[in-house]
């Protein structure tokens, strides 16, 4: 063993997470299911392309009225 080796250190947060995972073994699976429910969605790239093409450029000052009367 090296004389420069530090003792194994675990922060309070790491200890808490390890303890939580030991108490609830299905925690990671539930997290993945929650992520899939809200975030992991199939993207319709054609619809997004049409959406981007249909955007109207915003005026530099949105509250300026048109003087084309």
N, CA, C and O of each residue as an XYZ file, in Angstrom:
276
protein
N       0.842     -1.174      0.000
C       0.000      0.000      0.000
C       0.891      1.244      0.000
O       1.941      1.270      0.643
N       0.466      2.246     -0.714
C       1.215      3.481     -0.826
C       1.073      4.313      0.446
O       0.035      4.286      1.108
N       2.119      5.042      0.771
C       2.033      5.893      1.966
C       1.195      7.148      1.694
O       0.797      7.848      2.626
N       0.933      7.424      0.423
C       0.147      8.598      0.075
C      -1.342      8.296     -0.083
O      -2.132      9.199     -0.360
N      -1.725      7.038      0.091
C      -3.126      6.664     -0.087
C      -3.968      7.276      1.015
O      -3.644      7.189      2.199
N      -5.044      7.890      0.595
C      -5.974      8.487      1.551
C      -6.986      7.435      1.990
O      -7.267      6.499      1.242
N      -7.523      7.576      3.166
C      -8.586      6.647      3.574
C      -9.832      6.888      2.721
O     -10.082      8.001      2.258
N     -10.594      5.835      2.528
C     -11.801      5.952      1.712
C     -12.764      6.942      2.355
O     -13.122      6.801      3.525
N     -13.178      7.936      1.589
C     -14.073      8.978      2.079
C     -15.372      8.925      1.304
O     -15.372      8.818      0.078
N     -16.465      8.999      2.016
C     -17.786      9.103      1.397
C     -18.489     10.295      2.018
O     -18.600     10.403      3.239
N     -18.959     11.179      1.168
C     -19.660     12.364      1.659
C     -20.997     11.953      2.268
O     -21.462     10.826      2.095
N     -21.599     12.896      2.984
C     -22.902     12.635      3.589
C     -23.949     12.360      2.519
O     -24.825     11.513      2.696
N     -23.849     13.085      1.406
C     -24.818     12.884      0.323
C     -24.679     11.481     -0.271
O     -25.682     10.815     -0.530
N     -23.447     11.033     -0.487
C     -23.220      9.696     -1.032
C     -23.709      8.624     -0.064
O     -24.310      7.635     -0.483
N     -23.456      8.816      1.207
C     -23.931      7.857      2.208
C     -25.456      7.804      2.221
O     -26.043      6.728      2.327
N     -26.101      8.984      2.113
C     -27.564      9.030      2.099
C     -28.121      8.286      0.888
O     -29.071      7.513      1.017
N     -27.532      8.516     -0.289
C     -28.012      7.864     -1.507
C     -27.805      6.355     -1.430
O     -28.684      5.585     -1.818
N     -26.648      5.932     -0.933
C     -26.401      4.492     -0.783
C     -27.407      3.862      0.172
O     -27.905      2.765     -0.083
N     -27.706      4.552      1.271
C     -28.676      4.037      2.242
C     -30.073      3.990      1.623
O     -30.814      3.029      1.834
N     -30.429      5.011      0.871
C     -31.742      5.052      0.228
C     -31.894      3.923     -0.788
O     -32.946      3.288     -0.860
N     -30.850      3.675     -1.570
C     -30.897      2.581     -2.546
C     -30.973      1.227     -1.861
O     -31.598      0.302     -2.379
N     -30.337      1.103     -0.695
C     -30.410     -0.164      0.037
C     -31.818     -0.387      0.586
O     -32.301     -1.518      0.620
N     -32.473      0.687      1.013
C     -33.826      0.572      1.567
C     -34.864      0.364      0.468
O     -35.859     -0.330      0.676
N     -34.636      0.958     -0.696
C     -35.594      0.870     -1.795
C     -34.876      0.377     -3.050
O     -34.447      1.183     -3.876
N     -34.745     -0.938     -3.197
C     -33.995     -1.479     -4.347
C     -34.602     -1.137     -5.701
O     -33.890     -1.140     -6.705
N     -35.901     -0.843     -5.755
C     -36.546     -0.537     -7.026
C     -36.533      0.958     -7.349
O     -37.212      1.388     -8.283
N     -35.783      1.748     -6.604
C     -35.769      3.195     -6.766
C     -35.315      3.615     -8.167
O     -35.956      4.461     -8.791
N     -34.241      3.049     -8.660
C     -33.726      3.430     -9.977
C     -34.713      3.068    -11.084
O     -34.865      3.822    -12.045
N     -35.377      1.936    -10.960
C     -36.366      1.533    -11.967
C     -37.542      2.506    -11.967
O     -38.064      2.844    -13.030
N     -37.960      2.955    -10.798
C     -39.052      3.931    -10.724
C     -38.620      5.269    -11.297
O     -39.418      5.950    -11.941
N     -37.369      5.657    -11.075
C     -36.862      6.899    -11.647
C     -36.861      6.826    -13.178
O     -37.261      7.777    -13.850
N     -36.411      5.701    -13.718
C     -36.397      5.529    -15.172
C     -37.815      5.557    -15.744
O     -38.047      6.121    -16.813
N     -38.762      4.944    -15.027
C     -40.156      4.941    -15.486
C     -40.716      6.359    -15.476
O     -41.447      6.734    -16.393
N     -40.392      7.143    -14.473
C     -40.851      8.525    -14.415
C     -40.245      9.367    -15.519
O     -40.920     10.214    -16.104
N     -38.987      9.140    -15.801
C     -38.341      9.881    -16.889
C     -38.971      9.519    -18.227
O     -39.222     10.399    -19.050
N     -39.227      8.248    -18.450
C     -39.832      7.812    -19.709
C     -41.228      8.403    -19.860
O     -41.665      8.695    -20.973
N     -41.920      8.578    -18.751
C     -43.275      9.119    -18.787
C     -43.286     10.567    -19.266
O     -44.179     10.972    -20.011
N     -42.289     11.347    -18.836
C     -42.317     12.778    -19.116
C     -41.351     13.233    -20.205
O     -41.662     14.174    -20.936
N     -40.196     12.597    -20.335
C     -39.137     13.157    -21.166
C     -38.772     12.334    -22.385
O     -38.545     12.900    -23.454
N     -38.709     11.050    -22.263
C     -38.233     10.215    -23.363
C     -39.364      9.960    -24.357
O     -40.046      8.937    -24.304
N     -39.538     10.907    -25.251
C     -40.607     10.827    -26.240
C     -40.007     10.765    -27.635
O     -38.914     11.274    -27.881
N     -40.735     10.136    -28.538
C     -40.307     10.117    -29.932
C     -40.564     11.495    -30.534
O     -41.619     12.087    -30.309
N     -39.608     11.999    -31.292
C     -39.706     13.338    -31.866
C     -40.118     13.216    -33.330
O     -39.490     12.493    -34.104
N     -41.176     13.929    -33.701
C     -41.610     13.981    -35.091
C     -40.854     15.128    -35.761
O     -41.266     16.285    -35.666
N     -39.772     14.815    -36.423
C     -38.905     15.847    -37.002
C     -39.586     16.612    -38.132
O     -39.301     17.792    -38.338
N     -40.472     15.962    -38.858
C     -41.191     16.638    -39.926
C     -42.104     17.723    -39.352
O     -42.163     18.832    -39.884
N     -42.809     17.407    -38.278
C     -43.690     18.387    -37.649
C     -42.883     19.562    -37.100
O     -43.311     20.711    -37.209
N     -41.719     19.284    -36.510
C     -40.879     20.364    -35.990
C     -40.349     21.235    -37.122
O     -40.254     22.453    -36.965
N     -40.005     20.643    -38.247
C     -39.521     21.430    -39.386
C     -40.624     22.349    -39.898
O     -40.364     23.510    -40.214
N     -41.851     21.841    -39.981
C     -42.967     22.674    -40.410
C     -43.231     23.786    -39.404
O     -43.547     24.910    -39.795
N     -43.109     23.494    -38.145
C     -43.304     24.497    -37.103
C     -42.279     25.622    -37.240
O     -42.626     26.799    -37.138
N     -41.024     25.262    -37.470
C     -39.974     26.275    -37.614
C     -40.178     27.121    -38.873
O     -39.903     28.321    -38.864
N     -40.656     26.504    -39.950
C     -40.903     27.245    -41.186
C     -42.067     28.222    -41.035
O     -42.087     29.263    -41.692
N     -43.014     27.905    -40.197
C     -44.197     28.731    -40.032
C     -44.032     29.880    -39.054
O     -44.958     30.670    -38.872
N     -42.880     29.990    -38.424
C     -42.673     31.069    -37.458
C     -42.593     32.416    -38.156
O     -42.083     32.521    -39.271
N     -43.096     33.432    -37.497
C     -43.048     34.797    -38.000
C     -42.003     35.544    -37.182
O     -41.989     35.459    -35.954
N     -41.137     36.269    -37.861
C     -40.084     37.001    -37.160
C     -40.687     38.079    -36.267
O     -41.621     38.776    -36.662
N     -40.150     38.206    -35.078
C     -40.640     39.209    -34.143
C     -40.011     40.564    -34.451
O     -38.845     40.642    -34.839
N     -40.789     41.632    -34.274
C     -40.269     42.976    -34.487
C     -39.239     43.299    -33.414
O     -39.283     42.725    -32.326
N     -38.312     44.208    -33.704
C     -37.323     44.575    -32.696
C     -37.961     45.145    -31.430
O     -37.510     44.875    -30.317
N     -39.003     45.927    -31.615
C     -39.722     46.471    -30.464
C     -41.172     46.061    -30.633
O     -41.877     46.594    -31.489
N     -41.616     45.121    -29.824
C     -42.912     44.479    -30.053
C     -44.088     45.404    -29.793
O     -45.182     45.147    -30.295
N     -43.903     46.472    -29.027
C     -45.022     47.349    -28.699
C     -45.167     48.517    -29.680
O     -46.072     49.339    -29.539
N     -44.286     48.589    -30.659
C     -44.369     49.653    -31.651
C     -45.537     49.380    -32.584
O     -45.674     48.275    -33.110
N     -46.371     50.376    -32.787
C     -47.504     50.197    -33.687
C     -47.058     50.466    -35.118
O     -46.083     51.183    -35.347
N     -47.768     49.895    -36.072
C     -47.469     50.123    -37.473
C     -48.007     51.481    -37.894
O     -49.125     51.836    -37.520
N     -47.247     52.248    -38.659
C     -47.683     53.553    -39.147
C     -48.125     53.467    -40.596
O     -47.954     54.416    -41.361
N     -48.690     52.336    -40.971
C     -49.103     52.135    -42.363
C     -50.587     52.448    -42.536
O     -51.259     51.770    -43.312
N     -51.106     53.428    -41.858
C     -52.538     53.741    -41.955
C     -52.821     54.579    -43.136
O     -53.974     54.938    -43.376
